[in-house]
Amino acid sequence: MQYQCMDCGSNGQNNGGLSLHHIKGRESNVPINGIVLCNDCHAKCGHDDKEERKYLNKTLTYLINQHYKPTDEDWDFIRKHYKLYQ
């Protein structure tokens, strides 16, 4: 399996690798709150609503395609941040 940045598609080899970005900060470690980014994209994160919506959408699409079953913690996170899902 080839891992890649979920924003630009880079494999991270030319810019220091890949890392996990907490979309809404480290308030929760649920899978829905995480996205894999290359170091360049991670360095550009601004944590504004538009960016968070984009990353949540990409993460949710990926998880749905992987047949991920949300946990109670995931649903709590979604309810807390419901405005980002609209």
Secondary structure, DSSP 8 states (H G I E B T S, - for coil): -----TTT---STTTT-EEEEETTGGG---GGGEEEEEHHHHHT----HHHHHHHHHHHHHHHHHTT----HHHHHHHHHTGGGG-
